[in-house]
């Protein structure tokens, strides 16, 4: 095995989306060309970032993956590890995309991205065999046992499964006759997690019907999904399909409507350098901020012009849990 040093084009930019742990392998023979490896890394990184910030499926991304376009969207990249093993070149990449250019490209394609927010969520899976009149919970439930075994790197939701609590088992069995109406409050309240999914799977002969009760960002949804020929499908495929559905629900709650361009004027004390630094860092990190710049500067104030891809209320809400206080009492808002 031969190991090489790190190679990088990374610069200190905050306005980017980074894909990490991207492994690319290529046979090492007379036709080996490192540029081909980099092309593969950029294309794979682009596919992953699109899957992370949109509801597109893998087979829908192909028409977007023009290599020349992908190169224009890359902010920087780094080969963090490279080695030869058994006549094969293996490298690990980090690829950063320029958020502004990426969003602009998606806007031209009429695709709305979403903010890639990771979120912990409580999942309570219940499997009911209608024919046998049998309810399977926790370690007896094949979906509970396998749920966290099947993930994709672009998934944003991290599932917390309930503990195998005898009290919970008795509660669920007690309410088995009206399980579709049961609210599961006694179980949910034990966990310091606001978001949850109650997944009730009804197995009937060769079909599987999923009743899904979701609470995300204090918004509740009820949906149904049916899997025909259940016995012919792998547990992995069913779990991944359900996870894709949950991921899309989460993304739709965080969609960035880049057609909305709300102008905001914001002032800050020009002598408070720490506050200025914190504000600019926050503006860089907010995905709904399309752009910002300094409009005027004096010994007393700096006036920023901001283009925001949502409503005033949402911008105000961005500062609710922040150390910075947003004052909106005047026509020009201020940071204190």
C-alpha positions as CSV (number, residue, x, y, z in Angstrom):
1,X,0.0,0.0,0.0
2,X,1.3,3.5,-0.9
3,X,-0.1,6.6,0.8
4,X,0.2,10.1,-0.5
5,X,0.1,13.6,1.1
6,X,-3.0,15.8,1.2
7,X,-3.7,18.0,-1.8
8,X,-6.1,20.9,-1.5
9,X,-7.6,24.0,-3.2
10,X,-9.6,25.0,-0.1
11,X,-9.9,28.7,0.8
12,X,-11.6,30.2,3.8
13,X,-15.1,30.7,2.4
14,X,-18.3,30.4,4.5
15,X,-20.8,30.6,1.7
16,X,-20.4,27.0,0.5
17,X,-21.9,23.5,1.0
18,X,-19.4,20.8,1.7
19,X,-19.6,17.1,0.9
20,X,-17.2,15.0,2.9
21,X,-16.0,11.4,3.1
22,X,-16.4,11.0,-0.6
23,X,-14.4,7.9,-1.7
24,X,-13.5,7.3,-5.3
25,X,-11.7,4.3,-6.7
26,X,-10.1,3.7,-10.1
27,X,-8.0,0.9,-11.5
28,X,-4.3,1.8,-11.6
29,X,-3.2,0.7,-15.1
30,X,-1.6,2.3,-18.2
31,X,-4.8,4.3,-18.8
32,X,-4.9,5.8,-15.4
33,X,-5.7,9.5,-15.4
34,X,-6.1,11.5,-12.2
35,X,-8.3,14.0,-13.9
36,X,-10.9,11.2,-14.5
37,X,-10.9,10.5,-10.8
38,X,-11.5,14.2,-10.0
39,X,-14.3,14.3,-12.6
40,X,-16.0,11.3,-10.9
41,X,-15.6,12.9,-7.5
42,X,-17.2,16.2,-8.6
43,X,-20.1,14.4,-10.3
44,X,-20.7,12.2,-7.2
45,X,-20.4,15.2,-4.9
46,X,-22.9,17.1,-7.0
47,X,-25.4,14.2,-6.9
48,X,-25.1,14.0,-3.1
49,X,-25.6,17.7,-2.5
50,X,-28.7,17.7,-4.8
51,X,-30.2,14.7,-3.0
52,X,-29.5,16.5,0.3
53,X,-31.2,19.8,-0.6
54,X,-33.9,18.8,-3.0
55,X,-36.7,16.2,-3.3
56,X,-35.3,14.9,-6.6
57,X,-34.6,11.2,-6.9
58,X,-31.3,9.7,-8.1
59,X,-32.7,8.9,-11.6
60,X,-33.9,12.5,-11.9
61,X,-30.5,14.1,-11.3
62,X,-28.9,12.7,-14.5
63,X,-30.2,15.6,-16.7
64,X,-28.5,18.0,-14.3
65,X,-25.1,16.4,-14.2
66,X,-23.3,18.3,-17.0
67,X,-19.7,18.1,-15.9
68,X,-18.8,21.6,-17.2
69,X,-21.7,23.1,-15.1
70,X,-20.7,21.1,-12.0
71,X,-17.1,22.5,-12.3
72,X,-18.5,26.0,-12.3
73,X,-20.4,25.4,-9.1
74,X,-17.4,24.0,-7.1
75,X,-15.9,26.5,-4.7
76,X,-13.0,24.3,-3.6
77,X,-12.0,20.7,-3.2
78,X,-9.5,18.7,-1.2
79,X,-8.0,15.2,-1.6
80,X,-7.7,14.3,2.1
81,X,-6.4,10.8,1.5
82,X,-5.1,8.8,-1.4
83,X,-3.5,5.3,-1.6
84,X,-2.8,2.3,-3.9
85,X,-4.2,-1.1,-2.9
86,X,-4.1,-4.1,-5.1
87,X,-3.5,-2.1,-8.3
88,X,-6.4,0.2,-7.5
89,X,-6.1,3.9,-6.7
90,X,-8.4,5.0,-3.8
91,X,-8.9,8.6,-2.8
92,X,-11.1,10.4,-0.3
93,X,-12.4,13.9,-1.3
94,X,-14.0,16.9,0.2
95,X,-15.9,19.1,-2.3
96,X,-17.4,22.4,-1.4
97,X,-20.1,24.1,-3.6
98,X,-20.7,27.8,-3.8
99,X,-24.2,28.2,-2.3
100,X,-25.1,31.3,-4.2
101,X,-24.1,29.9,-7.6
102,X,-25.7,26.5,-6.8
103,X,-29.1,28.2,-5.8
104,X,-28.9,30.4,-8.9
105,X,-28.4,27.3,-11.1
106,X,-31.4,25.5,-9.5
107,X,-33.5,28.6,-9.9
108,X,-32.9,28.5,-13.6
109,X,-34.0,24.9,-13.6
110,X,-37.1,25.9,-11.6
111,X,-36.0,23.7,-8.7
112,X,-36.5,25.0,-5.2
113,X,-33.8,23.8,-2.8
114,X,-34.3,23.4,0.9
115,X,-32.1,24.3,3.9
116,X,-30.1,21.2,4.8
117,X,-30.9,21.0,8.5
118,X,-30.1,17.9,10.4
119,X,-32.7,16.9,12.9
120,X,-33.2,14.3,15.6
121,X,-36.6,12.6,15.5
122,X,-38.3,10.0,17.6
123,X,-39.6,7.1,15.6
124,X,-42.2,4.7,17.2
125,X,-42.6,1.7,14.7
126,X,-45.4,-0.8,15.3
127,X,-46.0,-3.9,13.2
128,X,-49.5,-5.5,13.2
129,X,-50.3,-8.8,11.5
130,X,-54.0,-8.5,10.8
131,X,-54.4,-12.2,9.9
132,X,-52.8,-13.5,13.1
133,X,-54.2,-10.6,15.2
134,X,-50.6,-10.1,16.4
135,X,-48.8,-6.9,17.4
136,X,-45.0,-6.8,17.2
137,X,-43.1,-4.2,19.3
138,X,-39.4,-3.2,19.8
139,X,-37.0,-6.2,19.4
140,X,-39.9,-8.4,18.1
141,X,-40.5,-5.9,15.3
142,X,-38.3,-6.4,12.2
143,X,-38.6,-2.7,11.4
144,X,-37.5,-1.6,14.8
145,X,-34.5,-3.9,14.7
146,X,-33.3,-2.9,11.2
147,X,-34.4,0.8,11.0
148,X,-31.0,2.4,11.7
149,X,-29.1,-0.1,9.7
150,X,-30.1,1.4,6.3
151,X,-29.0,5.0,5.7
152,X,-27.8,7.2,2.9
153,X,-25.1,9.9,3.4
154,X,-27.5,12.6,2.2
155,X,-30.2,11.8,4.8
156,X,-30.9,14.7,7.2
157,X,-33.1,12.9,9.8
158,X,-31.4,11.0,12.7
159,X,-33.9,8.5,14.2
160,X,-34.1,7.9,17.9
161,X,-35.9,4.7,18.7
162,X,-37.7,4.3,22.0
163,X,-36.3,2.1,24.7
164,X,-37.8,-1.3,25.2
165,X,-39.9,-0.3,28.2
166,X,-42.4,-2.7,29.6
167,X,-44.7,0.2,30.6
168,X,-44.7,1.3,26.9
169,X,-45.4,-2.2,25.7
170,X,-48.4,-2.5,28.1
171,X,-49.6,1.0,27.0
172,X,-49.5,0.1,23.3
173,X,-51.1,-3.3,23.8
174,X,-53.8,-1.7,26.0
175,X,-54.7,0.6,23.1
176,X,-54.3,-2.0,20.3
177,X,-58.0,-2.0,19.6
178,X,-57.9,1.7,18.7
179,X,-54.2,2.1,17.7
180,X,-55.1,4.3,14.8
181,X,-56.6,6.9,17.1
182,X,-54.2,6.5,20.0
183,X,-52.0,9.7,20.4
184,X,-48.9,8.0,22.1
185,X,-48.5,11.0,24.4
186,X,-47.4,9.0,27.4
187,X,-44.6,7.5,25.3
188,X,-43.5,10.6,23.5
189,X,-43.4,12.7,26.7
190,X,-40.5,10.5,28.0
191,X,-38.1,11.8,25.4
192,X,-36.7,15.4,25.1
193,X,-37.4,15.5,21.4
194,X,-40.1,17.7,19.9
195,X,-40.3,15.9,16.5
196,X,-41.7,12.4,16.2
197,X,-43.1,9.9,13.7
198,X,-45.6,7.2,14.7
199,X,-45.3,4.4,12.1
200,X,-48.0,1.8,12.2
201,X,-47.5,-1.0,9.7
202,X,-50.5,-3.3,9.0
203,X,-49.5,-6.6,7.4
204,X,-52.3,-8.3,5.5
205,X,-51.5,-11.3,3.4
206,X,-49.0,-10.1,0.8
207,X,-49.4,-6.3,1.4
208,X,-48.2,-3.8,3.9
209,X,-50.1,-0.6,4.7
210,X,-48.3,2.1,6.6
211,X,-50.2,4.7,8.6
212,X,-47.8,7.6,9.3
213,X,-48.4,10.3,12.0
214,X,-45.8,12.9,11.8
215,X,-45.0,15.9,13.9
216,X,-42.2,18.1,12.5
217,X,-41.6,21.7,13.5
218,X,-44.9,21.6,15.4
219,X,-46.7,20.8,12.1
220,X,-48.7,17.5,12.1
221,X,-49.3,15.3,9.1
222,X,-51.1,12.0,8.5
223,X,-50.3,10.0,5.5
224,X,-50.7,6.4,4.1
225,X,-48.3,4.3,2.1
226,X,-49.0,0.9,0.6
227,X,-46.4,-1.7,-0.3
228,X,-47.9,-4.4,-2.6
229,X,-46.1,-7.8,-2.9
230,X,-44.6,-7.1,0.5
231,X,-43.1,-10.5,0.9
232,X,-41.1,-10.0,-2.4
233,X,-39.5,-6.7,-1.2
234,X,-36.5,-6.5,1.1
235,X,-36.8,-4.8,4.5
236,X,-34.0,-2.6,3.3
237,X,-35.9,-1.3,0.3
238,X,-39.1,-0.7,2.4
239,X,-37.2,1.2,5.1
240,X,-35.3,3.3,2.6
241,X,-38.5,4.2,0.8
242,X,-40.2,5.2,4.0
243,X,-37.1,7.3,4.9
244,X,-37.1,9.0,1.6
245,X,-40.8,10.0,2.2
246,X,-39.9,11.4,5.7
247,X,-36.9,13.2,4.3
248,X,-39.1,14.9,1.7
249,X,-41.6,16.0,4.3
250,X,-38.8,17.5,6.2
251,X,-37.3,19.2,3.2
252,X,-40.7,20.7,2.1
253,X,-40.9,22.4,5.5
254,X,-37.5,24.0,4.9
255,X,-37.9,25.0,1.2
256,X,-36.1,28.1,0.1
257,X,-38.4,30.0,-2.3
258,X,-35.6,31.8,-4.2
259,X,-38.3,33.6,-6.3
260,X,-39.0,35.7,-3.1
261,X,-36.5,38.5,-2.8
262,X,-37.3,40.6,0.3
263,X,-35.0,43.7,0.7
264,X,-34.0,44.4,4.3
265,X,-32.1,47.4,5.6
266,X,-30.2,46.7,8.8
267,X,-28.0,49.0,10.9
268,X,-25.3,48.2,13.5
269,X,-22.9,50.2,15.7
270,X,-19.7,50.6,13.7
271,X,-17.6,50.6,16.8
272,X,-18.8,47.2,18.0
273,X,-16.4,45.0,16.0
274,X,-17.4,41.8,17.8
275,X,-21.0,42.3,17.0
276,X,-20.2,43.2,13.4
277,X,-18.2,40.0,13.1
278,X,-21.0,37.9,14.6
279,X,-23.6,39.4,12.4
280,X,-21.7,38.9,9.2
281,X,-21.0,35.3,10.2
282,X,-24.7,34.7,10.9
283,X,-25.7,36.3,7.6
284,X,-23.2,34.0,5.7
285,X,-24.7,31.0,7.5
286,X,-28.4,31.7,6.9
287,X,-29.4,29.8,3.8
288,X,-32.4,32.2,3.2
289,X,-30.0,35.2,2.8
290,X,-29.4,35.4,-0.9
291,X,-26.9,38.3,-0.6
292,X,-25.8,41.2,1.6
293,X,-23.5,44.1,1.4
294,X,-22.5,47.4,3.2
295,X,-24.5,50.2,1.8
296,X,-23.2,53.1,3.9
297,X,-20.5,53.5,6.6
298,X,-19.9,56.2,9.3
299,X,-18.3,56.6,12.7
300,X,-21.6,55.6,14.3
301,X,-23.3,53.1,12.1
302,X,-22.9,50.6,9.3
303,X,-26.0,50.1,7.1
304,X,-26.4,46.7,5.5
305,X,-28.6,45.9,2.5
306,X,-29.9,42.3,2.6
307,X,-31.8,40.2,0.1
308,X,-33.8,37.5,2.0
309,X,-35.7,34.6,0.3
310,X,-38.6,34.6,2.6
311,X,-41.0,36.7,4.8
312,X,-40.1,39.4,7.3
313,X,-41.5,37.2,10.1
314,X,-39.1,34.4,9.2
315,X,-36.1,36.7,9.2
316,X,-37.1,38.0,12.6
317,X,-37.4,34.5,13.9
318,X,-33.8,33.7,12.8
319,X,-32.7,36.0,15.7
320,X,-35.1,34.8,18.4
321,X,-32.6,32.3,20.0
322,X,-29.6,34.4,19.1
323,X,-27.3,36.5,21.3
324,X,-28.0,39.4,18.9
325,X,-31.1,41.4,19.5
326,X,-33.0,42.5,16.4
327,X,-34.9,45.7,16.9
328,X,-37.7,46.2,14.3
329,X,-39.4,49.3,15.8
330,X,-38.0,51.7,13.2
331,X,-38.1,51.7,9.4
332,X,-34.4,50.7,9.4
333,X,-34.0,47.6,11.6
334,X,-31.0,47.4,13.9
335,X,-28.9,44.9,15.7
336,X,-28.1,45.4,19.3
